[in-house]
Structures are given as structure tokens and as C-alpha cells.
Amino acid sequence: MQNPFSQRAASLAGPATDIQPVIPADDNDLSVFGLSIYVEIGGTVMFDTIAGETRTVEMTDFSILPVGVRRVRATGTTATGIHVLVLA
């Protein structure tokens, strides 16, 4: 099967090229900044944006929040199955 993305340049407009699981941590940025946050089991997500702001949002099961994220914090986060969509 031919890869329809092979000639396409990576773009912040999408699509993401990969998805990575997140282990929330208060002191460490993600190894790759995310284009969006994906949550399997809803709850509160506290995170730092790529703009440097700390935000807290409620997310439902199987939802995507299209915001650039540099860190998902352990403190204040109750959602589980968190992933970030990335450009690899």
C-alpha cells in the first residue's frame, strides 16, 4: 500500500504523525511537545501550554483538546489514558 503522507510536509495544521502516551509529571516537560491532548478516561487535566501558561480543564472520555502542550502535570490531573498527538 502506498503511503499517502510520504510526500506531505509535516504541518502544525495536521495531521499529527504519531501519538505518544503521557506520564504526568510536575517537574518534567514532555520529550516531544504535543499538538493536542487525547484522553481515554475523562477527568481533570492540568497542563502547561507551549505559550508557558498553566491550565486546568475537564475532559470527557475519548476526547481531544487541540492545544499545544509542553507538560501534563501530575498534581491536579485525574484523567487517565492521556496521550499527545505529535509531529515526529
N, C-alpha and C positions, 0 to 999 in steps of 0.2 A: 504494500500500500504506500502511495506517495504521501509525504508529509506536507500538508497544505500550508504550514507555517515556516517551512525551510527558507523561503525567500523573503520573509517578512522581517523587518527590523523590529527589535524589542521596543515597546512604547508604553508610556505611562497610561495611555488611553486603553490599553489592553490588547489582547487578553494576557492574563498572567501566564507565565511559562511553567510555573510549578507551585506547589502548596507544601508548606512545612509546618510540622507540629510545633507548638509553643509550650515551653515550661515556664510559667510565670515566675518572675524574679524581680525583687525590688531594686537590686543593685547592678543588673547587667542588661545592656541593650541586646536586641536580637542580633544574630550573626549576619542576617540579611534583613534590611528594613522591608516591611510589608506594604503592599498596595492596598490591602483590605484585610479585615479580620473576619474569620469564619468561626462560628460557634456551633458545636453539636448539641450540647445541653445548655439551655439558656440560664441566665443569671446576670449578675453584675460583672462588668469588665472594667477594670481601672487600667489605663494605659497612657503612655506618653506619645504624643504625635510627633511627626517629623518636624513640626514647627516649634517643638520644645514645650508644649503645653501638656499638663496632666488632665485627663478627662475621665469621667466615670459615666458609663451608660448601662442601661438594662437591655439585654439582648434576649430574644426568644430562641427556642430550639431551631436548629438548622438555618440560622440567619447569617447574612453578610453585611458588614458595615464598611462602606467604601471610603476609608480614611487611611492616609499614610501613617504607619505606626513604627516606632523605634523600640518600644519596650512595653511588655504586658506585665503589670505589677502583681505580685502575689498578694500583698495586702490589699484588701478590698475587692478581690476577684473571687466570685463564687461560681461563675460559669465554668464548664469543663469541655474537653474536646476542642480546645482552641487551636486554630491554625492561622497562618498568614499566607495570603496569596502573594507571590513574589515574581520578579523578573530574574531568572537565573542566568 
